[in-house]
Amino acid sequence: MSEAKDRILARVRSALRDVPRDERAQDVEVTRDYVDSHATGDVADLFVERVEDYRATVVRATEADAPAEIARILAEHAVANLVVPPGFPDALVARYQGSRLSDDPPLTPVELDASDGVITLAARGIALTGTIVLDAGPGQGRRALSLVPDLHLCVLRASQVAADVPVAVRALTPSRPTTFISGPSATSDIELDRVEGVHGPRTLIVVLISG
């Protein structure tokens, strides 16, 4: 064991020396009276601004306009084979003219790779960081669906947008597999040349439904 590790563990033991051996973590209330959001102004507007900072696109729509907007977006991106996860609302893709690929039973990696895009719901949005959060709930699908297709179209309601990360985390179910997505997949090489679509979708579009 390294000397540095010995010092760290010694400090931990010293800090815990007065804790009764039979005390459990759930027996001690943790005070969380810190500020949980630094967001100001309209949360939905801030969310749009921050998402677009990541070179993603946000399209705002009403409930009535959403199916037409979704169909327009998919047509503009020439999506002929769209992955639709189980539980996604049929009404939202009612005007889409292409082929729908169901992930029930799960599509193979080859089938996913042959698709043109995926459409999902989201569990939450985070305004301050411009993040969408997926937890594999109905209409969201498994993690691979938002990784393999080149385009990810995510539908989110304005009421699902939380101001900041702590607020969003409290609204999530800890036992669910959670994925935080901020913008399309991107990386930079040693010369800081940005490359998109390396380990995920090249294009991220969020349809934000009012209400």
C-alpha positions as CSV (number, residue, x, y, z in Angstrom):
1,M,0.0,0.0,0.0
2,S,1.3,3.4,-0.9
3,E,2.2,6.0,1.7
4,A,-0.3,8.5,0.3
5,K,-3.1,5.9,0.6
6,D,-2.0,5.1,4.2
7,R,-2.4,8.7,5.1
8,I,-5.8,9.0,3.5
9,L,-7.2,5.9,5.3
10,A,-5.7,7.1,8.6
11,R,-7.6,10.4,8.2
12,V,-10.8,8.5,7.5
13,R,-10.4,6.3,10.5
14,S,-9.6,9.4,12.7
15,A,-12.8,11.2,11.4
16,L,-14.9,8.1,12.2
17,R,-13.4,7.2,15.6
18,D,-16.4,8.6,17.6
19,V,-19.1,6.9,15.5
20,P,-20.8,4.1,17.4
21,R,-20.2,0.7,15.8
22,D,-23.9,-0.1,15.6
23,E,-24.9,3.2,13.9
24,R,-26.3,2.8,10.4
25,A,-26.2,5.4,7.6
26,Q,-30.0,5.7,7.6
27,D,-30.0,6.6,11.3
28,V,-28.4,9.9,10.7
29,E,-30.3,12.7,9.0
30,V,-28.2,14.6,6.5
31,T,-29.1,18.3,6.3
32,R,-29.4,19.5,2.8
33,D,-30.2,23.2,3.2
34,Y,-27.8,24.4,0.5
35,V,-28.9,26.3,-2.6
36,D,-30.0,23.7,-5.1
37,S,-30.3,26.0,-8.1
38,H,-28.5,28.9,-9.6
39,A,-30.8,29.3,-12.5
40,T,-32.6,32.6,-13.0
41,G,-35.4,33.7,-15.3
42,D,-37.6,31.4,-17.4
43,V,-36.4,27.8,-17.0
44,A,-37.6,26.7,-20.5
45,D,-35.9,29.6,-22.2
46,L,-32.6,28.9,-20.4
47,F,-32.9,25.2,-21.3
48,V,-33.2,26.1,-25.0
49,E,-30.3,28.5,-24.8
50,R,-28.0,26.0,-23.1
51,V,-29.0,23.0,-25.4
52,E,-28.2,25.1,-28.4
53,D,-24.8,26.1,-26.9
54,Y,-23.9,22.4,-27.4
55,R,-24.7,22.6,-31.1
56,A,-27.9,20.7,-30.7
57,T,-31.2,22.0,-32.1
58,V,-34.4,22.8,-30.2
59,V,-37.8,23.1,-31.8
60,R,-40.6,24.5,-29.7
61,A,-44.1,23.2,-30.4
62,T,-47.6,23.0,-28.9
63,E,-49.2,19.7,-28.2
64,A,-51.3,20.0,-31.4
65,D,-48.3,21.0,-33.6
66,A,-45.9,18.4,-32.3
67,P,-46.8,15.5,-34.7
68,A,-46.4,17.8,-37.7
69,E,-43.1,19.2,-36.5
70,I,-41.7,15.7,-35.8
71,A,-42.7,14.6,-39.3
72,R,-41.1,17.7,-40.8
73,I,-37.9,17.2,-38.9
74,L,-37.6,13.5,-39.9
75,A,-38.4,14.3,-43.5
76,E,-35.7,17.1,-43.6
77,H,-33.1,14.7,-42.3
78,A,-34.2,11.9,-44.8
79,V,-35.1,9.5,-42.0
80,A,-36.6,6.5,-43.8
81,N,-36.1,3.9,-41.1
82,L,-36.9,5.3,-37.6
83,V,-36.3,3.3,-34.4
84,V,-39.3,3.8,-32.1
85,P,-38.8,2.4,-28.5
86,P,-41.7,0.5,-26.7
87,G,-44.1,2.9,-25.0
88,F,-43.5,5.9,-27.3
89,P,-46.8,7.6,-28.0
90,D,-48.2,6.7,-31.4
91,A,-49.9,10.0,-31.8
92,L,-46.5,11.8,-31.9
93,V,-45.3,9.8,-35.0
94,A,-48.7,9.5,-36.6
95,R,-47.7,11.8,-39.5
96,Y,-44.3,10.2,-40.1
97,Q,-44.3,8.6,-43.5
98,G,-41.2,6.3,-43.2
99,S,-40.7,2.8,-41.8
100,R,-40.9,2.3,-38.0
101,L,-38.4,-0.1,-36.4
102,S,-39.7,-1.5,-33.1
103,D,-37.2,-2.5,-30.5
104,D,-39.4,-5.2,-29.1
105,P,-37.8,-7.8,-29.4
106,P,-34.5,-5.8,-29.2
107,L,-32.9,-4.9,-32.6
108,T,-29.5,-6.3,-33.3
109,P,-26.5,-4.0,-33.5
110,V,-26.5,-4.4,-37.3
111,E,-30.2,-3.5,-37.5
112,L,-29.6,-0.5,-35.3
113,D,-26.7,0.6,-37.4
114,A,-28.8,0.4,-40.5
115,S,-31.4,2.8,-39.1
116,D,-31.5,6.5,-40.0
117,G,-32.4,7.8,-36.5
118,V,-34.2,7.2,-33.2
119,I,-37.0,9.1,-31.5
120,T,-37.3,9.0,-27.7
121,L,-39.0,10.6,-24.8
122,A,-36.9,11.8,-21.8
123,A,-37.3,11.6,-18.1
124,R,-36.1,15.2,-17.4
125,G,-34.4,18.2,-18.8
126,I,-31.9,20.4,-16.9
127,A,-32.0,24.1,-17.8
128,L,-28.7,25.3,-16.4
129,T,-26.6,22.6,-18.1
130,G,-28.7,22.1,-21.2
131,T,-29.0,18.4,-20.5
132,I,-31.6,15.8,-21.3
133,V,-31.9,12.8,-18.9
134,L,-33.0,9.3,-20.0
135,D,-33.8,6.5,-17.5
136,A,-35.0,3.7,-19.8
137,G,-38.6,4.4,-19.0
138,P,-41.5,4.0,-21.4
139,G,-40.8,5.6,-24.7
140,Q,-37.1,6.0,-23.9
141,G,-35.8,2.6,-24.6
142,R,-32.4,1.1,-23.7
143,R,-29.2,3.0,-23.8
144,A,-28.0,1.6,-27.1
145,L,-30.9,3.3,-29.0
146,S,-29.5,6.7,-28.3
147,L,-25.9,5.7,-29.1
148,V,-26.0,3.9,-32.4
149,P,-28.3,5.8,-34.8
150,D,-26.8,8.9,-36.4
151,L,-29.7,11.1,-35.4
152,H,-31.5,11.3,-32.0
153,L,-34.8,13.1,-31.9
154,C,-35.9,13.6,-28.3
155,V,-39.3,14.8,-27.2
156,L,-39.6,16.6,-23.9
157,R,-42.3,18.7,-22.2
158,A,-41.5,22.0,-20.8
159,S,-43.0,20.9,-17.5
160,Q,-40.2,18.2,-17.3
161,V,-37.4,20.8,-17.3
162,A,-35.8,21.3,-13.9
163,A,-33.8,24.4,-13.1
164,D,-30.6,22.7,-12.0
165,V,-29.0,19.3,-11.5
166,P,-30.0,18.8,-7.8
167,V,-33.6,19.5,-8.6
168,A,-33.6,17.0,-11.5
169,V,-31.8,14.3,-9.5
170,R,-34.4,14.5,-6.7
171,A,-37.1,13.8,-9.3
172,L,-35.4,10.7,-10.7
173,T,-35.7,7.2,-9.5
174,P,-32.3,6.1,-8.1
175,S,-32.7,2.5,-9.1
176,R,-33.2,3.2,-12.8
177,P,-30.3,3.3,-15.3
178,T,-29.8,7.0,-15.9
179,T,-28.1,8.7,-18.8
180,F,-27.3,12.4,-19.0
181,I,-26.9,13.8,-22.5
182,S,-25.6,17.3,-23.3
183,G,-25.5,17.8,-27.0
184,P,-24.5,15.4,-29.8
185,S,-21.6,13.1,-29.4
186,A,-18.3,15.0,-29.8
187,T,-14.7,14.8,-29.1
188,S,-11.5,16.8,-30.0
189,D,-8.1,15.5,-31.1
190,I,-4.8,16.8,-29.8
191,E,-5.0,19.9,-32.0
192,L,-8.5,20.6,-30.6
193,D,-10.3,19.9,-33.9
194,R,-13.9,19.0,-33.0
195,V,-15.3,15.8,-34.4
196,E,-19.0,14.9,-33.9
197,G,-20.6,11.5,-34.1
198,V,-17.6,9.5,-32.9
199,H,-19.3,7.5,-30.0
200,G,-22.9,8.5,-30.4
201,P,-25.3,10.4,-32.6
202,R,-23.9,13.1,-34.8
203,T,-27.2,15.1,-34.6
204,L,-29.3,15.8,-31.5
205,I,-32.7,17.6,-31.9
206,V,-35.0,18.3,-29.0
207,V,-38.7,18.9,-29.6
208,L,-39.9,20.9,-26.5
209,I,-43.6,20.8,-26.1
210,S,-45.2,23.6,-24.2
211,G,-47.1,22.9,-21.0
